[in-house]
């Protein structure tokens, strides 16, 4: 899995979170200092998600967080 880059706004250390919310699974990468975040939502129900889909969702969230313009 790709390594997380520091926060593009404040240079703070990032963290990841996974949660089930509103019939979807959300993968979030957020800054532990300024709390800016990027969330990717997948699949309508947690009981239908596979490990591969969990990994794919987190990889997508990390890649999106790491994009720098």
N, C-alpha and C positions, 0 to 999 in steps of 0.2 A: 504494500500500500504506500502511496505517495506521502512524503513528510509534509506536515503543515507548515506554511510560512507564517511569519509573525504578522500581526494586525497591520493592514495597509494604512490605517489612520493614525494609530498611536504607537505602533511597534510592540504592543503587548503580546503576551503568550496566548495562543489559541487553545481551545478545548472542544471536545465533541460531546454531543448528547443524542440520545435516541428516545423517542416517545411515541406512544399511540394516542392520537387525538382526533376526535371528530371522524371516526371510521377511516383513518389513514395512519400510516406510519411516517413520522417526520424525523429526518436526519439533520441535525444542526451543528454547524461549526460557529463558535462565538469567541470573542475576545474576553479574556478574564479581567481586563482592566477597564475598557470603555463599553463593553457589552454589545458592540455591533455584531450582527450575526447574519448568516446565510443558511436558509433552510430549504431542503429538498423533500417533497412529499411523494410517497409511492404507495401503491396498492390500497384498496379500500378497506381491508380487514386484516388485523394482525394475525388471526388464526389461519390465514391463507398464505402468509408470506413464507418463503423458503430462505435458508441461510444464504444461498447465492444472491437472492434479491436484496437481502440485508447488506451484504458486502458491496453489491453494485450501488446501492443507494448511498452508502457512506463514502465510497470512492468518488461518486459524482459530487457529493457535497464538498469533499476535500478539494477536488479539482476546481470546482467553482470558486471556493474560497481563495485558492492559490492564484487565480487569474489576476494579473496586474496590467493596467492600461497605461 
